[in-house]
Amino acid sequence: MNTASQARSTEPRAVDKRGDRVQEMFAQIAPRYDLMNHLLSLGIDISWRKQVLRRLRLNQDLPILDCCTGTGDLALMLAQKMEGRVKVYGTDFCAPMLKLASQKHQAKHAKLPLEFIEADSQQLPFDDSMFQAVTVAFGLRNVQDTDRGIQEMIRVCAPGGQVAVLEFSQPTLPGFKQVYQAYFRHVLPRIGQAFAKNNQDAYDYLPNSVLEFPSGQALADRMEHAGLKNVTIRPLTCGVASLYIGDR
């Protein structure tokens, strides 16, 4: 192999975010998705979602939307916080994930007004300005067209409401950054594949999608360019994740 070929082989491949591929990937890992999230983050992902609840202004009569809801953890937390005062919707384009979300709802919180709807975040089935808050947790990077996804979240958010994005980011603390990236690139995919076998390389996709996705000021700038105001960035756990909140 010549030098040019060797260089090409070590370059990271662009993440394949075609809708049908991502949909099938999450359908395959759905039964173990919650276990893997909690195991791989040592349960910290739960506290990250709680930060969303703490920092949103949730005091209007309008409903709330959680996009890319997956198995519904954040949607359920939002419904619990609102104590039935407003309805919460959770959308996702992966039916097996929504089935698990609905099972959680019926098993533990059936009395709370919560509805799960199969929908693509690039084309949400809601009227303009319908929600007091629109959230997405660890799902925006899986939307094929990131900017279109942000624009749709803004479209369905009422004036004066908020859009919140909770997403993995890249730590900047020297030492920790290198250790975390080594774990994320090499250890996490092996653990993930062992616990949640799939033929779509889901746990190779995860670190690659995080490394390719904009984070920090780059993502905040895209949110503001789409029309949000006063976008704030809150790094969590040394920057492993970040919470972005903007005003509509």
C-alpha positions in Angstrom: 0.0 0.0 0.0 1.4 3.4 -0.9 1.6 6.4 1.5 -1.4 8.1 0.0 -3.5 5.0 0.4 -2.4 4.6 4.0 -3.4 8.2 4.7 -6.8 7.7 3.2 -7.4 4.6 5.3 -6.8 6.4 8.6 -9.1 9.3 7.9 -12.5 9.1 9.8 -15.4 8.1 7.6 -18.3 10.5 7.3 -21.2 9.3 9.5 -24.0 7.7 7.6 -27.1 9.4 8.9 -29.5 8.3 6.2 -33.0 8.0 7.8 -33.6 4.4 7.0 -30.2 3.3 8.3 -30.5 5.2 11.6 -34.1 4.0 12.0 -33.1 0.4 11.6 -30.1 0.8 13.9 -32.1 2.1 16.8 -34.8 -0.5 16.2 -32.2 -3.2 16.7 -30.8 -1.8 19.9 -34.1 -0.6 21.4 -34.5 -3.5 24.0 -31.1 -2.7 25.6 -31.0 1.0 24.9 -31.8 2.2 28.4 -29.5 -0.3 30.1 -26.6 0.7 27.8 -27.2 4.5 28.4 -27.2 4.1 32.2 -24.3 1.6 32.2 -22.0 3.5 29.8 -22.6 6.9 31.6 -22.6 5.4 35.1 -26.1 6.7 35.6 -25.0 10.3 34.9 -27.4 10.6 32.0 -30.2 10.8 34.4 -28.8 13.8 36.2 -28.1 15.5 32.8 -31.8 15.2 32.0 -32.7 16.7 35.4 -30.7 19.8 34.4 -33.1 20.3 31.5 -36.0 20.4 34.0 -34.3 22.8 36.3 -33.3 25.3 33.7 -36.4 25.5 31.5 -39.2 28.0 32.3 -42.1 25.7 32.6 -45.0 27.8 33.9 -47.4 28.3 30.9 -50.5 26.5 30.0 -49.2 25.4 26.7 -48.1 21.7 26.1 -44.5 20.6 25.9 -42.8 18.6 23.2 -39.8 16.2 23.5 -38.3 15.4 20.0 -36.3 12.3 19.3 -37.7 11.0 22.5 -36.4 7.4 22.2 -37.7 5.4 25.1 -39.3 8.5 26.6 -37.1 9.2 29.6 -37.1 13.0 29.3 -40.8 13.1 28.2 -41.7 11.1 31.3 -39.6 13.4 33.5 -41.3 16.5 32.0 -44.8 15.0 32.5 -43.9 14.2 36.2 -42.7 17.7 36.8 -45.8 19.3 35.3 -48.0 17.0 37.5 -50.8 16.8 34.9 -51.1 20.6 34.4 -50.2 20.4 30.7 -49.9 17.7 28.2 -46.5 16.4 27.1 -45.8 14.9 23.7 -42.9 12.7 22.7 -42.0 12.1 19.1 -39.6 9.7 17.4 -39.3 8.0 14.0 -38.4 4.6 15.5 -41.5 2.6 16.4 -39.8 0.0 18.6 -38.4 2.8 20.8 -41.8 4.4 21.1 -43.3 1.1 22.0 -41.0 0.9 25.0 -41.7 4.5 25.9 -45.5 3.8 25.9 -44.9 0.7 28.1 -43.1 2.9 30.7 -45.9 5.4 30.6 -48.6 2.8 31.2 -46.6 0.9 33.8 -45.7 3.8 36.1 -47.4 7.1 35.1 -50.5 6.1 33.2 -52.5 9.0 34.7 -50.2 11.7 33.4 -51.3 13.3 30.1 -48.5 12.1 27.9 -48.7 11.0 24.2 -46.1 9.3 22.0 -46.3 9.9 18.3 -44.2 8.4 15.5 -42.8 11.3 13.5 -39.6 12.6 11.8 -38.1 15.6 13.6 -37.5 17.2 10.2 -41.2 17.4 9.6 -43.1 17.6 12.9 -46.9 17.0 12.7 -47.8 20.0 14.8 -49.1 23.6 14.2 -46.9 26.6 14.5 -46.3 28.1 17.9 -48.0 25.2 19.7 -45.6 24.5 22.6 -44.2 26.4 25.6 -41.0 24.4 25.4 -39.4 22.0 22.9 -36.6 19.6 24.0 -34.3 17.0 22.5 -31.9 14.9 24.5 -29.1 13.0 22.6 -31.1 13.0 19.4 -30.4 16.1 17.4 -27.1 14.6 16.1 -29.1 11.7 14.6 -31.4 13.9 12.6 -30.2 13.8 9.0 -30.4 17.5 8.4 -29.4 19.2 11.7 -30.5 22.7 10.6 -33.9 21.6 9.4 -34.4 19.8 12.7 -33.6 22.9 14.7 -35.9 25.0 12.4 -38.8 22.6 13.0 -38.3 22.8 16.8 -38.4 26.6 16.6 -41.4 26.6 14.3 -43.6 24.6 16.8 -42.3 26.6 19.8 -44.5 29.5 20.9 -43.1 33.1 21.0 -41.5 33.5 24.5 -41.0 29.8 24.8 -37.7 27.9 24.9 -35.9 25.3 22.8 -33.5 23.0 24.8 -30.8 20.7 23.3 -29.0 18.2 25.5 -26.2 16.6 23.6 -22.9 14.9 23.9 -19.9 17.2 23.4 -16.2 17.0 23.5 -14.3 17.6 26.8 -11.6 20.3 26.7 -9.9 19.6 30.1 -6.3 18.5 29.4 -5.7 14.9 30.4 -9.4 14.1 30.9 -10.0 14.9 27.2 -7.5 12.3 26.0 -8.6 9.6 28.4 -12.3 10.2 27.6 -11.7 10.1 23.8 -9.7 6.9 24.1 -12.6 5.3 26.1 -15.2 6.7 23.7 -13.4 5.6 20.6 -12.1 2.2 21.6 -13.8 0.8 24.8 -17.4 2.0 24.4 -18.0 0.4 21.0 -16.9 -3.0 22.3 -19.0 -2.9 25.4 -22.0 -1.6 23.5 -21.8 -4.2 20.8 -21.5 -7.0 23.4 -24.6 -5.9 25.3 -26.7 -4.8 22.3 -25.7 -6.8 19.3 -26.8 -5.3 15.9 -25.7 -5.3 12.3 -25.6 -1.6 11.9 -22.4 -0.9 14.0 -24.5 1.2 16.4 -21.7 1.7 18.9 -19.2 2.7 16.3 -21.8 5.2 15.0 -22.1 6.7 18.5 -18.6 8.0 19.0 -18.2 9.0 15.3 -21.5 10.9 15.3 -20.4 12.8 18.5 -17.0 13.7 17.1 -18.5 14.9 13.8 -21.4 16.9 15.4 -20.8 20.6 16.2 -20.6 21.3 19.9 -20.1 24.3 22.1 -20.2 27.7 20.4 -20.5 26.1 17.0 -23.9 24.5 17.9 -25.0 27.6 19.7 -24.3 29.7 16.6 -26.4 27.4 14.4 -29.3 27.6 16.9 -29.1 31.4 16.8 -28.7 31.5 13.0 -32.0 29.5 12.9 -33.8 32.2 14.8 -33.3 31.6 18.6 -32.2 34.3 20.9 -30.0 34.4 24.0 -28.6 30.8 23.5 -26.8 29.7 26.6 -24.3 26.8 26.8 -23.9 24.8 30.0 -21.2 22.1 30.0 -21.9 19.1 32.1 -19.5 16.6 33.7 -16.3 18.3 32.4 -17.9 18.8 29.0 -18.9 15.2 28.3 -22.4 16.6 27.6 -23.7 20.2 27.1 -27.1 21.8 27.6 -28.1 24.5 25.1 -31.2 26.6 25.7 -32.5 29.4 23.5 -35.5 31.7 23.6 -38.0 31.8 20.8 
